[in-house]
Amino acid sequence: MGLDFCADIGEIEVNAEDEVLTKMLKYLAAVGDPYHFRVGKTRVRVTFENSHAPSVQSGLEKISMRKP
């Protein structure tokens, strides 16, 4: 599987002025699969071993609230 298979989240731009839901939807549209992406040449696969792990949605909400 080549590196071009996964979206590079380092290249995704999100407007800090957008509402949280809008930012999340734009991010998901750009990345495609939020469980498989890359940062530069490093592929990332997100997995959870138990039900106590935070959801992808809660993680995206926290990230989208950060100011650049």
mmCIF file of the N, C-alpha and C atoms, coordinates in Angstrom:
data_MODEL
# 
_entry.id   MODEL 
# 
loop_
_atom_site.group_PDB 
_atom_site.id 
_atom_site.type_symbol 
_atom_site.label_atom_id 
_atom_site.label_alt_id 
_atom_site.label_comp_id 
_atom_site.label_asym_id 
_atom_site.label_entity_id 
_atom_site.label_seq_id 
_atom_site.pdbx_PDB_ins_code 
_atom_site.Cartn_x 
_atom_site.Cartn_y 
_atom_site.Cartn_z 
_atom_site.occupancy 
_atom_site.B_iso_or_equiv 
_atom_site.pdbx_formal_charge 
_atom_site.auth_seq_id 
_atom_site.auth_comp_id 
_atom_site.auth_asym_id 
_atom_site.auth_atom_id 
_atom_site.pdbx_PDB_model_num 
ATOM 1   N N  . MET A 1 1  ? 0.853   -1.176 0.000  1.00 0.00 ? 1  MET A N  1 
ATOM 2   C CA . MET A 1 1  ? 0.000   0.000  0.000  1.00 0.00 ? 1  MET A CA 1 
ATOM 3   C C  . MET A 1 1  ? 0.894   1.233  0.000  1.00 0.00 ? 1  MET A C  1 
ATOM 4   N N  . GLY A 1 2  ? 0.762   2.114  -1.003 1.00 0.00 ? 2  GLY A N  1 
ATOM 5   C CA . GLY A 1 2  ? 1.596   3.295  -1.117 1.00 0.00 ? 2  GLY A CA 1 
ATOM 6   C C  . GLY A 1 2  ? 1.171   4.408  -0.178 1.00 0.00 ? 2  GLY A C  1 
ATOM 7   N N  . LEU A 1 3  ? 2.062   5.378  -0.023 1.00 0.00 ? 3  LEU A N  1 
ATOM 8   C CA . LEU A 1 3  ? 1.762   6.511  0.849  1.00 0.00 ? 3  LEU A CA 1 
ATOM 9   C C  . LEU A 1 3  ? 0.620   7.363  0.312  1.00 0.00 ? 3  LEU A C  1 
ATOM 10  N N  . ASP A 1 4  ? 0.433   7.350  -1.006 1.00 0.00 ? 4  ASP A N  1 
ATOM 11  C CA . ASP A 1 4  ? -0.630  8.168  -1.581 1.00 0.00 ? 4  ASP A CA 1 
ATOM 12  C C  . ASP A 1 4  ? -2.019  7.603  -1.293 1.00 0.00 ? 4  ASP A C  1 
ATOM 13  N N  . PHE A 1 5  ? -2.086  6.408  -0.713 1.00 0.00 ? 5  PHE A N  1 
ATOM 14  C CA . PHE A 1 5  ? -3.368  5.791  -0.368 1.00 0.00 ? 5  PHE A CA 1 
ATOM 15  C C  . PHE A 1 5  ? -4.062  6.564  0.750  1.00 0.00 ? 5  PHE A C  1 
ATOM 16  N N  . CYS A 1 6  ? -3.285  7.103  1.681  1.00 0.00 ? 6  CYS A N  1 
ATOM 17  C CA . CYS A 1 6  ? -3.828  7.829  2.832  1.00 0.00 ? 6  CYS A CA 1 
ATOM 18  C C  . CYS A 1 6  ? -3.630  9.329  2.650  1.00 0.00 ? 6  CYS A C  1 
ATOM 19  N N  . ALA A 1 7  ? -4.570  10.125 3.144  1.00 0.00 ? 7  ALA A N  1 
ATOM 20  C CA . ALA A 1 7  ? -4.451  11.578 3.091  1.00 0.00 ? 7  ALA A CA 1 
ATOM 21  C C  . ALA A 1 7  ? -3.374  12.041 4.068  1.00 0.00 ? 7  ALA A C  1 
ATOM 22  N N  . ASP A 1 8  ? -2.625  13.060 3.675  1.00 0.00 ? 8  ASP A N  1 
ATOM 23  C CA . ASP A 1 8  ? -1.614  13.659 4.548  1.00 0.00 ? 8  ASP A CA 1 
ATOM 24  C C  . ASP A 1 8  ? -2.285  14.793 5.312  1.00 0.00 ? 8  ASP A C  1 
ATOM 25  N N  . ILE A 1 9  ? -2.517  14.606 6.621  1.00 0.00 ? 9  ILE A N  1 
ATOM 26  C CA . ILE A 1 9  ? -3.235  15.624 7.384  1.00 0.00 ? 9  ILE A CA 1 
ATOM 27  C C  . ILE A 1 9  ? -2.417  16.896 7.560  1.00 0.00 ? 9  ILE A C  1 
ATOM 28  N N  . GLY A 1 10 ? -1.125  16.834 7.290  1.00 0.00 ? 10 GLY A N  1 
ATOM 29  C CA . GLY A 1 10 ? -0.298  18.033 7.351  1.00 0.00 ? 10 GLY A CA 1 
ATOM 30  C C  . GLY A 1 10 ? -0.605  18.998 6.222  1.00 0.00 ? 10 GLY A C  1 
ATOM 31  N N  . GLU A 1 11 ? -1.281  18.528 5.195  1.00 0.00 ? 11 GLU A N  1 
ATOM 32  C CA . GLU A 1 11 ? -1.619  19.363 4.043  1.00 0.00 ? 11 GLU A CA 1 
ATOM 33  C C  . GLU A 1 11 ? -3.057  19.865 4.082  1.00 0.00 ? 11 GLU A C  1 
ATOM 34  N N  . ILE A 1 12 ? -3.818  19.482 5.095  1.00 0.00 ? 12 ILE A N  1 
ATOM 35  C CA . ILE A 1 12 ? -5.229  19.869 5.187  1.00 0.00 ? 12 ILE A CA 1 
ATOM 36  C C  . ILE A 1 12 ? -5.330  21.219 5.891  1.00 0.00 ? 12 ILE A C  1 
ATOM 37  N N  . GLU A 1 13 ? -6.050  22.133 5.268  1.00 0.00 ? 13 GLU A N  1 
ATOM 38  C CA . GLU A 1 13 ? -6.258  23.451 5.860  1.00 0.00 ? 13 GLU A CA 1 
ATOM 39  C C  . GLU A 1 13 ? -7.699  23.563 6.347  1.00 0.00 ? 13 GLU A C  1 
ATOM 40  N N  . VAL A 1 14 ? -7.846  24.062 7.571  1.00 0.00 ? 14 VAL A N  1 
ATOM 41  C CA . VAL A 1 14 ? -9.172  24.264 8.163  1.00 0.00 ? 14 VAL A CA 1 
ATOM 42  C C  . VAL A 1 14 ? -9.234  25.695 8.663  1.00 0.00 ? 14 VAL A C  1 
ATOM 43  N N  . ASN A 1 15 ? -10.299 26.400 8.322  1.00 0.00 ? 15 ASN A N  1 
ATOM 44  C CA . ASN A 1 15 ? -10.469 27.784 8.738  1.00 0.00 ? 15 ASN A CA 1 
ATOM 45  C C  . ASN A 1 15 ? -10.819 27.840 10.225 1.00 0.00 ? 15 ASN A C  1 
ATOM 46  N N  . ALA A 1 16 ? -9.999  28.527 11.002 1.00 0.00 ? 16 ALA A N  1 
ATOM 47  C CA . ALA A 1 16 ? -10.211 28.631 12.454 1.00 0.00 ? 16 ALA A CA 1 
ATOM 48  C C  . ALA A 1 16 ? -11.491 29.380 12.795 1.00 0.00 ? 16 ALA A C  1 
ATOM 49  N N  . GLU A 1 17 ? -11.997 30.173 11.860 1.00 0.00 ? 17 GLU A N  1 
ATOM 50  C CA . GLU A 1 17 ? -13.215 30.957 12.103 1.00 0.00 ? 17 GLU A CA 1 
ATOM 51  C C  . GLU A 1 17 ? -14.491 30.150 11.915 1.00 0.00 ? 17 GLU A C  1 
ATOM 52  N N  . ASP A 1 18 ? -14.411 28.983 11.283 1.00 0.00 ? 18 ASP A N  1 
ATOM 53  C CA . ASP A 1 18 ? -15.591 28.148 11.061 1.00 0.00 ? 18 ASP A CA 1 
ATOM 54  C C  . ASP A 1 18 ? -16.105 27.572 12.374 1.00 0.00 ? 18 ASP A C  1 
ATOM 55  N N  . GLU A 1 19 ? -17.384 27.229 12.389 1.00 0.00 ? 19 GLU A N  1 
ATOM 56  C CA . GLU A 1 19 ? -17.984 26.539 13.535 1.00 0.00 ? 19 GLU A CA 1 
ATOM 57  C C  . GLU A 1 19 ? -17.347 25.151 13.660 1.00 0.00 ? 19 GLU A C  1 
ATOM 58  N N  . VAL A 1 20 ? -17.394 24.588 14.863 1.00 0.00 ? 20 VAL A N  1 
ATOM 59  C CA . VAL A 1 20 ? -16.777 23.284 15.122 1.00 0.00 ? 20 VAL A CA 1 
ATOM 60  C C  . VAL A 1 20 ? -17.305 22.220 14.167 1.00 0.00 ? 20 VAL A C  1 
ATOM 61  N N  . LEU A 1 21 ? -18.604 22.129 13.986 1.00 0.00 ? 21 LEU A N  1 
ATOM 62  C CA . LEU A 1 21 ? -19.188 21.110 13.107 1.00 0.00 ? 21 LEU A CA 1 
ATOM 63  C C  . LEU A 1 21 ? -18.694 21.297 11.669 1.00 0.00 ? 21 LEU A C  1 
ATOM 64  N N  . THR A 1 22 ? -18.633 22.530 11.212 1.00 0.00 ? 22 THR A N  1 
ATOM 65  C CA . THR A 1 22 ? -18.151 22.810 9.857  1.00 0.00 ? 22 THR A CA 1 
ATOM 66  C C  . THR A 1 22 ? -16.705 22.377 9.715  1.00 0.00 ? 22 THR A C  1 
ATOM 67  N N  . LYS A 1 23 ? -15.876 22.677 10.709 1.00 0.00 ? 23 LYS A N  1 
ATOM 68  C CA . LYS A 1 23 ? -14.468 22.271 10.666 1.00 0.00 ? 23 LYS A CA 1 
ATOM 69  C C  . LYS A 1 23 ? -14.342 20.757 10.629 1.00 0.00 ? 23 LYS A C  1 
ATOM 70  N N  . MET A 1 24 ? -15.147 20.076 11.438 1.00 0.00 ? 24 MET A N  1 
ATOM 71  C CA . MET A 1 24 ? -15.093 18.614 11.467 1.00 0.00 ? 24 MET A CA 1 
ATOM 72  C C  . MET A 1 24 ? -15.498 18.029 10.121 1.00 0.00 ? 24 MET A C  1 
ATOM 73  N N  . LEU A 1 25 ? -16.559 18.553 9.534  1.00 0.00 ? 25 LEU A N  1 
ATOM 74  C CA . LEU A 1 25 ? -17.024 18.034 8.246  1.00 0.00 ? 25 LEU A CA 1 
ATOM 75  C C  . LEU A 1 25 ? -16.008 18.291 7.141  1.00 0.00 ? 25 LEU A C  1 
ATOM 76  N N  . LYS A 1 26 ? -15.384 19.464 7.134  1.00 0.00 ? 26 LYS A N  1 
ATOM 77  C CA . LYS A 1 26 ? -14.354 19.763 6.132  1.00 0.00 ? 26 LYS A CA 1 
ATOM 78  C C  . LYS A 1 26 ? -13.144 18.852 6.315  1.00 0.00 ? 26 LYS A C  1 
ATOM 79  N N  . TYR A 1 27 ? -12.755 18.619 7.571  1.00 0.00 ? 27 TYR A N  1 
ATOM 80  C CA . TYR A 1 27 ? -11.619 17.738 7.850  1.00 0.00 ? 27 TYR A CA 1 
ATOM 81  C C  . TYR A 1 27 ? -11.929 16.317 7.366  1.00 0.00 ? 27 TYR A C  1 
ATOM 82  N N  . LEU A 1 28 ? -13.101 15.811 7.721  1.00 0.00 ? 28 LEU A N  1 
ATOM 83  C CA . LEU A 1 28 ? -13.470 14.457 7.311  1.00 0.00 ? 28 LEU A CA 1 
ATOM 84  C C  . LEU A 1 28 ? -13.568 14.333 5.796  1.00 0.00 ? 28 LEU A C  1 
ATOM 85  N N  . ALA A 1 29 ? -14.057 15.369 5.132  1.00 0.00 ? 29 ALA A N  1 
ATOM 86  C CA . ALA A 1 29 ? -14.132 15.339 3.664  1.00 0.00 ? 29 ALA A CA 1 
ATOM 87  C C  . ALA A 1 29 ? -12.728 15.294 3.062  1.00 0.00 ? 29 ALA A C  1 
ATOM 88  N N  . ALA A 1 30 ? -11.791 15.994 3.688  1.00 0.00 ? 30 ALA A N  1 
ATOM 89  C CA . ALA A 1 30 ? -10.422 16.041 3.162  1.00 0.00 ? 30 ALA A CA 1 
ATOM 90  C C  . ALA A 1 30 ? -9.633  14.774 3.475  1.00 0.00 ? 30 ALA A C  1 
ATOM 91  N N  . VAL A 1 31 ? -9.817  14.218 4.682  1.00 0.00 ? 31 VAL A N  1 
ATOM 92  C CA . VAL A 1 31 ? -9.012  13.063 5.093  1.00 0.00 ? 31 VAL A CA 1 
ATOM 93  C C  . VAL A 1 31 ? -9.630  11.752 4.625  1.00 0.00 ? 31 VAL A C  1 
ATOM 94  N N  . GLY A 1 32 ? -10.944 11.726 4.463  1.00 0.00 ? 32 GLY A N  1 
ATOM 95  C CA . GLY A 1 32 ? -11.606 10.487 4.041  1.00 0.00 ? 32 GLY A CA 1 
ATOM 96  C C  . GLY A 1 32 ? -11.818 9.555  5.214  1.00 0.00 ? 32 GLY A C  1 
ATOM 97  N N  . ASP A 1 33 ? -10.853 8.741  5.515  1.00 0.00 ? 33 ASP A N  1 
ATOM 98  C CA . ASP A 1 33 ? -10.949 7.759  6.598  1.00 0.00 ? 33 ASP A CA 1 
ATOM 99  C C  . ASP A 1 33 ? -10.208 8.306  7.828  1.00 0.00 ? 33 ASP A C  1 
ATOM 100 N N  . PRO A 1 34 ? -10.923 8.720  8.879  1.00 0.00 ? 34 PRO A N  1 
ATOM 101 C CA . PRO A 1 34 ? -10.248 9.302  10.052 1.00 0.00 ? 34 PRO A CA 1 
ATOM 102 C C  . PRO A 1 34 ? -9.426  8.290  10.857 1.00 0.00 ? 34 PRO A C  1 
ATOM 103 N N  . TYR A 1 35 ? -9.521  7.015  10.522 1.00 0.00 ? 35 TYR A N  1 
ATOM 104 C CA . TYR A 1 35 ? -8.763  5.984  11.222 1.00 0.00 ? 35 TYR A CA 1 
ATOM 105 C C  . TYR A 1 35 ? -7.476  5.607  10.493 1.00 0.00 ? 35 TYR A C  1 
ATOM 106 N N  . HIS A 1 36 ? -7.314  6.072  9.253  1.00 0.00 ? 36 HIS A N  1 
ATOM 107 C CA . HIS A 1 36 ? -6.118  5.785  8.456  1.00 0.00 ? 36 HIS A CA 1 
ATOM 108 C C  . HIS A 1 36 ? -5.708  7.061  7.728  1.00 0.00 ? 36 HIS A C  1 
ATOM 109 N N  . PHE A 1 37 ? -4.579  7.621  8.095  1.00 0.00 ? 37 PHE A N  1 
ATOM 110 C CA . PHE A 1 37 ? -4.082  8.832  7.452  1.00 0.00 ? 37 PHE A CA 1 
ATOM 111 C C  . PHE A 1 37 ? -2.570  8.838  7.593  1.00 0.00 ? 37 PHE A C  1 
ATOM 112 N N  . ARG A 1 38 ? -1.937  9.883  7.105  1.00 0.00 ? 38 ARG A N  1 
ATOM 113 C CA . ARG A 1 38 ? -0.495  9.994  7.279  1.00 0.00 ? 38 ARG A CA 1 
ATOM 114 C C  . ARG A 1 38 ? -0.120  11.415 7.635  1.00 0.00 ? 38 ARG A C  1 
ATOM 115 N N  . VAL A 1 39 ? 1.051   11.545 8.211  1.00 0.00 ? 39 VAL A N  1 
ATOM 116 C CA . VAL A 1 39 ? 1.666   12.831 8.519  1.00 0.00 ? 39 VAL A CA 1 
ATOM 117 C C  . VAL A 1 39 ? 3.016   12.786 7.827  1.00 0.00 ? 39 VAL A C  1 
ATOM 118 N N  . GLY A 1 40 ? 3.105   13.482 6.692  1.00 0.00 ? 40 GLY A N  1 
ATOM 119 C CA . GLY A 1 40 ? 4.309   13.362 5.872  1.00 0.00 ? 40 GLY A CA 1 
ATOM 120 C C  . GLY A 1 40 ? 4.410   11.950 5.328  1.00 0.00 ? 40 GLY A C  1 
ATOM 121 N N  . LYS A 1 41 ? 5.522   11.283 5.605  1.00 0.00 ? 41 LYS A N  1 
ATOM 122 C CA . LYS A 1 41 ? 5.720   9.908  5.126  1.00 0.00 ? 41 LYS A CA 1 
ATOM 123 C C  . LYS A 1 41 ? 5.319   8.849  6.148  1.00 0.00 ? 41 LYS A C  1 
ATOM 124 N N  . THR A 1 42 ? 4.812   9.301  7.303  1.00 0.00 ? 42 THR A N  1 
ATOM 125 C CA . THR A 1 42 ? 4.441   8.365  8.369  1.00 0.00 ? 42 THR A CA 1 
ATOM 126 C C  . THR A 1 42 ? 2.958   8.043  8.296  1.00 0.00 ? 42 THR A C  1 
ATOM 127 N N  . ARG A 1 43 ? 2.646   6.763  8.066  1.00 0.00 ? 43 ARG A N  1 
ATOM 128 C CA . ARG A 1 43 ? 1.255   6.320  8.062  1.00 0.00 ? 43 ARG A CA 1 
ATOM 129 C C  . ARG A 1 43 ? 0.782   6.128  9.500  1.00 0.00 ? 43 ARG A C  1 
ATOM 130 N N  . VAL A 1 44 ? -0.477  6.507  9.755  1.00 0.00 ? 44 VAL A N  1 
ATOM 131 C CA . VAL A 1 44 ? -1.071  6.397  11.087 1.00 0.00 ? 44 VAL A CA 1 
ATOM 132 C C  . VAL A 1 44 ? -2.340  5.571  10.982 1.00 0.00 ? 44 VAL A C  1 
ATOM 133 N N  . ARG A 1 45 ? -2.477  4.625  11.874 1.00 0.00 ? 45 ARG A N  1 
ATOM 134 C CA . ARG A 1 45 ? -3.700  3.812  11.957 1.00 0.00 ? 45 ARG A CA 1 
ATOM 135 C C  . ARG A 1 45 ? -4.200  3.921  13.384 1.00 0.00 ? 45 ARG A C  1 
ATOM 136 N N  . VAL A 1 46 ? -5.402  4.438  13.577 1.00 0.00 ? 46 VAL A N  1 
ATOM 137 C CA . VAL A 1 46 ? -5.979  4.639  14.898 1.00 0.00 ? 46 VAL A CA 1 
ATOM 138 C C  . VAL A 1 46 ? -6.830  3.426  15.251 1.00 0.00 ? 46 VAL A C  1 
ATOM 139 N N  . THR A 1 47 ? -6.536  2.823  16.399 1.00 0.00 ? 47 THR A N  1 
ATOM 140 C CA . THR A 1 47 ? -7.339  1.702  16.885 1.00 0.00 ? 47 THR A CA 1 
ATOM 141 C C  . THR A 1 47 ? -7.632  1.903  18.364 1.00 0.00 ? 47 THR A C  1 
ATOM 142 N N  . PHE A 1 48 ? -8.707  1.288  18.833 1.00 0.00 ? 48 PHE A N  1 
ATOM 143 C CA . PHE A 1 48 ? -9.101  1.373  20.231 1.00 0.00 ? 48 PHE A CA 1 
ATOM 144 C C  . PHE A 1 48 ? -9.266  -0.035 20.775 1.00 0.00 ? 48 PHE A C  1 
ATOM 145 N N  . GLU A 1 49 ? -8.702  -0.282 21.944 1.00 0.00 ? 49 GLU A N  1 
ATOM 146 C CA . GLU A 1 49 ? -8.781  -1.613 22.533 1.00 0.00 ? 49 GLU A CA 1 
ATOM 147 C C  . GLU A 1 49 ? -9.956  -1.795 23.469 1.00 0.00 ? 49 GLU A C  1 
ATOM 148 N N  . ASN A 1 50 ? -10.517 -0.693 23.972 1.00 0.00 ? 50 ASN A N  1 
ATOM 149 C CA . ASN A 1 50 ? -11.627 -0.853 24.906 1.00 0.00 ? 50 ASN A CA 1 
ATOM 150 C C  . ASN A 1 50 ? -12.647 0.259  24.705 1.00 0.00 ? 50 ASN A C  1 
ATOM 151 N N  . SER A 1 51 ? -13.780 0.114  25.330 1.00 0.00 ? 51 SER A N  1 
ATOM 152 C CA . SER A 1 51 ? -14.865 1.084  25.166 1.00 0.00 ? 51 SER A CA 1 
ATOM 153 C C  . SER A 1 51 ? -14.625 2.367  25.950 1.00 0.00 ? 51 SER A C  1 
ATOM 154 N N  . HIS A 1 52 ? -13.562 2.446  26.751 1.00 0.00 ? 52 HIS A N  1 
ATOM 155 C CA . HIS A 1 52 ? -13.283 3.641  27.540 1.00 0.00 ? 52 HIS A CA 1 
ATOM 156 C C  . HIS A 1 52 ? -12.439 4.648  26.776 1.00 0.00 ? 52 HIS A C  1 
ATOM 157 N N  . ALA A 1 53 ? -12.049 4.307  25.562 1.00 0.00 ? 53 ALA A N  1 
ATOM 158 C CA . ALA A 1 53 ? -11.237 5.213  24.750 1.00 0.00 ? 53 ALA A CA 1 
ATOM 159 C C  . ALA A 1 53 ? -12.108 6.360  24.235 1.00 0.00 ? 53 ALA A C  1 
ATOM 160 N N  . PRO A 1 54 ? -11.516 7.532  24.042 1.00 0.00 ? 54 PRO A N  1 
ATOM 161 C CA . PRO A 1 54 ? -12.295 8.660  23.504 1.00 0.00 ? 54 PRO A CA 1 
ATOM 162 C C  . PRO A 1 54 ? -12.692 8.387  22.051 1.00 0.00 ? 54 PRO A C  1 
ATOM 163 N N  . SER A 1 55 ? -13.810 8.941  21.653 1.00 0.00 ? 55 SER A N  1 
ATOM 164 C CA . SER A 1 55 ? -14.263 8.750  20.276 1.00 0.00 ? 55 SER A CA 1 
ATOM 165 C C  . SER A 1 55 ? -13.472 9.649  19.329 1.00 0.00 ? 55 SER A C  1 
ATOM 166 N N  . VAL A 1 56 ? -13.468 9.293  18.068 1.00 0.00 ? 56 VAL A N  1 
ATOM 167 C CA . VAL A 1 56 ? -12.819 10.130 17.069 1.00 0.00 ? 56 VAL A CA 1 
ATOM 168 C C  . VAL A 1 56 ? -13.491 11.499 17.057 1.00 0.00 ? 56 VAL A C  1 
ATOM 169 N N  . GLN A 1 57 ? -14.815 11.528 17.213 1.00 0.00 ? 57 GLN A N  1 
ATOM 170 C CA . GLN A 1 57 ? -15.530 12.798 17.207 1.00 0.00 ? 57 GLN A CA 1 
ATOM 171 C C  . GLN A 1 57 ? -15.054 13.698 18.345 1.00 0.00 ? 57 GLN A C  1 
ATOM 172 N N  . SER A 1 58 ? -14.898 13.171 19.549 1.00 0.00 ? 58 SER A N  1 
ATOM 173 C CA . SER A 1 58 ? -14.454 14.018 20.659 1.00 0.00 ? 58 SER A CA 1 
ATOM 174 C C  . SER A 1 58 ? -13.034 14.519 20.427 1.00 0.00 ? 58 SER A C  1 
ATOM 175 N N  . GLY A 1 59 ? -12.206 13.689 19.838 1.00 0.00 ? 59 GLY A N  1 
ATOM 176 C CA . GLY A 1 59 ? -10.849 14.128 19.518 1.00 0.00 ? 59 GLY A CA 1 
ATOM 177 C C  . GLY A 1 59 ? -10.837 15.224 18.477 1.00 0.00 ? 59 GLY A C  1 
ATOM 178 N N  . LEU A 1 60 ? -11.657 15.080 17.435 1.00 0.00 ? 60 LEU A N  1 
ATOM 179 C CA . LEU A 1 60 ? -11.745 16.109 16.402 1.00 0.00 ? 60 LEU A CA 1 
ATOM 180 C C  . LEU A 1 60 ? -12.293 17.413 16.959 1.00 0.00 ? 60 LEU A C  1 
ATOM 181 N N  . GLU A 1 61 ? -13.254 17.320 17.878 1.00 0.00 ? 61 GLU A N  1 
ATOM 182 C CA . GLU A 1 61 ? -13.804 18.528 18.491 1.00 0.00 ? 61 GLU A CA 1 
ATOM 183 C C  . GLU A 1 61 ? -12.726 19.275 19.270 1.00 0.00 ? 61 GLU A C  1 
ATOM 184 N N  . LYS A 1 62 ? -11.905 18.557 20.020 1.00 0.00 ? 62 LYS A N  1 
ATOM 185 C CA . LYS A 1 62 ? -10.835 19.197 20.785 1.00 0.00 ? 62 LYS A CA 1 
ATOM 186 C C  . LYS A 1 62 ? -9.802  19.841 19.867 1.00 0.00 ? 62 LYS A C  1 
ATOM 187 N N  . ILE A 1 63 ? -9.443  19.134 18.809 1.00 0.00 ? 63 ILE A N  1 
ATOM 188 C CA . ILE A 1 63 ? -8.461  19.675 17.861 1.00 0.00 ? 63 ILE A CA 1 
ATOM 189 C C  . ILE A 1 63 ? -9.022  20.915 17.165 1.00 0.00 ? 63 ILE A C  1 
ATOM 190 N N  . SER A 1 64 ? -10.301 20.871 16.787 1.00 0.00 ? 64 SER A N  1 
ATOM 191 C CA . SER A 1 64 ? -10.877 21.974 16.023 1.00 0.00 ? 64 SER A CA 1 
ATOM 192 C C  . SER A 1 64 ? -11.053 23.234 16.871 1.00 0.00 ? 64 SER A C  1 
ATOM 193 N N  . MET A 1 65 ? -11.024 23.115 18.191 1.00 0.00 ? 65 MET A N  1 
ATOM 194 C CA . MET A 1 65 ? -11.176 24.272 19.064 1.00 0.00 ? 65 MET A CA 1 
ATOM 195 C C  . MET A 1 65 ? -9.856  24.982 19.312 1.00 0.00 ? 65 MET A C  1 
ATOM 196 N N  . ARG A 1 66 ? -8.745  24.368 18.927 1.00 0.00 ? 66 ARG A N  1 
ATOM 197 C CA . ARG A 1 66 ? -7.433  24.987 19.106 1.00 0.00 ? 66 ARG A CA 1 
ATOM 198 C C  . ARG A 1 66 ? -7.289  26.185 18.185 1.00 0.00 ? 66 ARG A C  1 
ATOM 199 N N  . LYS A 1 67 ? -6.651  27.186 18.681 1.00 0.00 ? 67 LYS A N  1 
ATOM 200 C CA . LYS A 1 67 ? -6.345  28.370 17.873 1.00 0.00 ? 67 LYS A CA 1 
ATOM 201 C C  . LYS A 1 67 ? -4.944  28.211 17.298 1.00 0.00 ? 67 LYS A C  1 
ATOM 202 N N  . PRO A 1 68 ? -4.755  28.601 16.037 1.00 0.00 ? 68 PRO A N  1 
ATOM 203 C CA . PRO A 1 68 ? -3.411  28.469 15.425 1.00 0.00 ? 68 PRO A CA 1 
ATOM 204 C C  . PRO A 1 68 ? -2.395  29.402 16.055 1.00 0.00 ? 68 PRO A C  1 
# 
